[in-house]
Amino acid sequence: MPAAVAIDFFLALAVILVACRVVGLLAQRLGQPQVVGEMIAGVILGPSLLGRIAPGVQAELFPSGEANVVLYTAAQIGLVLYMFLVGLNFDVDLIKHRAGTAATVSAAGIFAPLVLGALIAVPLMNGGDFFGDGVTPFMAMLFLGASIAITAFPMLARIIFETRLTGTSLGTLALACGATDDAISWCILAVVLAIHQGDPTIALIAIVGGALYTVLVLTAGRRALSFLGTMTERRNTVTPSMLSIVLILLMACAWFTDVIGIYAIFGAFILGVAMPSGLFARKVTDSLEPLTTTFLLPLFFVYSGLNTEIGLVNTPTLWAVTLSILVVAIAGKGIACTVAARLRRVPFRESVALGSLMNARGLIELILLNIGLEAGIITPTLFTILVLVAIVTTLMATPIFEYVYGRHRTPATASPPPADLDEPVAATEGR
């Protein structure tokens, strides 16, 4: 990397960290988690705001070419590390006691968006320049359904962490549902890309490869990795050699799932789930979490915001379309998941809280949308509309959650699961 590019990159990093810190603090003052501030900071630093008021400064800080490639790579490393940590602290035992609820909510979070997405895709196909040339109604239905069904899994994990739900029944249930819906959404995207490119092997590799990877890592992989937990208990620490093994495996798994078309975060999360719990998980988390959450992860949100141009939505008709899709997105995800949870006898407050968390889409949807844009499935106009939907639904998550659930929650100590395996487990703090 040339010296000039390196200098520009370090300056961009400094600006990103300052912006994320300042906007993050403002977001916290307004009752939003730090991660929402990081998401908004990315939009502020991009063409939507800084690019309009000071285009020269914006172009100097974030030029296209090598500097952006380096920023993208660093952002992906942060995202993969963070999702690994989420998986590492994912309590499988809690979700076992609510498997029926998780399956029902996940199904609702996929089926309802697909149906509503199909209904709204038809008028969009006939009413404007929203989809690319050669896109069939069936492809449009699937893509729009997947974009509505997607959950901001990294952001969901961060919100759960910042609201102290990590390791609780509700937090684990939300993560399980979000992971399931996102995996299915990526498979749907693979099907759309396969149809668009006339190559069915794209979908086949993504779906079959993802299923085999999950089964293999969570069975044979879990058993093979158990020695890490034993060594940690024996030495009371995670040695540099052990941490190197973990990082090598993490990068390999992220690469594999990225290559087969399900995205790197899926491989990172599944590997984290397969890792030993207890002392090993705590030591690895202590080693990786500070740098990941304060330095690397914000780069992911900012990089995504740099590719967002809100100014494309500039007519009353387009704003009406945006509002319509927003309503459909809330109904297809937030309301559908809430109703599904209530049907499983989850208490009302917890059901609405779960629905609000599942309704957050955040900038993980931008990854799906960028793929669709680059493939020519959607136009920049629909891309921007769906970005706005992602931002609004994410901003809604924390206020609704705190109103219906957070402010009523009282600290509780860990307790064994109730006899009825699908009844709510008392909220607990920690892993």
Disulfide bonds with the S-S distance in Angstrom:
none
